[in-house]
Amino acid sequence: MVEATIVVAILGILSVFAVPRYNYSVERAKASDAFTYLAQVELAQARFHANNGHYCERLDDLDVRIGQPQYFRSSEVTSMDWGSRWQMRLRRRGQNSGYGEYTVVFDEGSFSEIKSSIPFSLQAHLRQSE
């Protein structure tokens, strides 16, 4: 009986450390999906701008076909001046391991840290891989 109690105690202690680390890894992978999606849009927008002198208003008109990110709702591409600016926002949807709802925003200058609300712990990891 004492041995079983010790085993249960050890498993409890290990799960205290393992579960949050697992949740962080899962959320980091989902956030990486958003960064990859928006980076592809950014590159396609740069090509479109180079060829046409303005940014594209519709994703369907870009030279890339990418599926919607599974864990994020995307906004339309927006702009106040299509000749020099654009922006696209992804909002996290569904359960997300305690990180709450957050957004990832890209514009003509790449990832917009100021306009995004992604937790810094996820953001820092993803920015290292750029």
N, C-alpha and C positions, 0 to 999 in steps of 0.2 A: 504494500500500500504506500509506503514512504517513497519507493522508487517511482511509482506512477505519479505521485504528487510532484516529485522533482522534475520528471519529464514534462508534465503539464506547465510547471513554472518556467522551465527553460524555453518551451515552445511559446509561451506568452511573452517572454522577454524578447525572443527573436522576432516575433510578429510586430512588436512595438517599433522596431527599427526597419523591418522589411516592408511592411505595408505602405508607409508613407513614401519610401524610396521607389517602390513599384508604381504607385500612383503618379509620382513625379515623372518617371520614365514614360509612362503611357501618355500623359498630358504633353510632355515634351515632343513626342512623336507626332501627336495630333497638331500641335502648333507648328511643327516643321512642315507639315502638309500645307498649312496656310502660307508660310513664307515661300515655299516652292511654287505654289500656284501664282502668288502675286509677283514673284520674280519673273516668271514666264510671261505674265501680262506686261510687266515693265519692259522686258526686252522686245516684245512684239510692238509695244507702243513706240519705243525708240526707233525701230525699223520703219514703222509707219510714218513717224514724224520726219525721218531722214528722206523718205521717198515723196512725201506729200506736203511738207511744210507746216503741218498742224497735226495734233493728236487725234486719234480715232474716238468717235463718240459711242460706238457699239462694239462689243467684244466679237460679235459675229463677223465683223469686217476686218478683223486682224488676220494675219497669216499663220495663226496657230490655233489648233483645236485642242482644248483641254477641258476635261470634265470638271463639274463643280466639286469643290472640296467637300468631303463627306461630313465633316464635323462643324462646318461653318456656313452661315448664310452670307451670300455676297450681295453687295449693293451694285447698282449700275455704275459705270464709269461716269464721273462727274467732273465739271470744270466751270470756271468763270471766264476762261479765255482759252479756247481749244488750240490756239496758235502756240501757247507757251506753257500751259499747265494742264494737269489731269490728276485725278485721285480715285482710288478704289478702296473700299473698306470691307473687311470680312468680320463678321460677328460670330463668336463661339456659340454653338447651340448644343442642347442636350446636357447630360450629366458630365461633369468635368473634374472629378476628383478633388473638389473643394476649392478650386481656383476662382469660382464665380464666373459671371459673364464678362468677357473681355473682347476687345477689337484689335485687329491688326490692319494698319493702313499703309499703303504704298502710294507714292506719287511720282512725278517726273524725276525726283531726286532719290529714288529708292525707298527704303523703309523710313516711315515718318514716326520717329520716337515720340514726338510731342503730341501727335494726333492719336496715337495708339494707346490702348489701356492694358496691353498684355503685361502680366506680372514680370517684374524685372528678372526673377530667377529663370524664367523661360526665355525671355528676351536675350539675356546675356549669353546663354548657350547658343542660341540661333545666330546671333551676330558674330560669334567666333567662327562659325562655319562659312561666312560670306567670303 
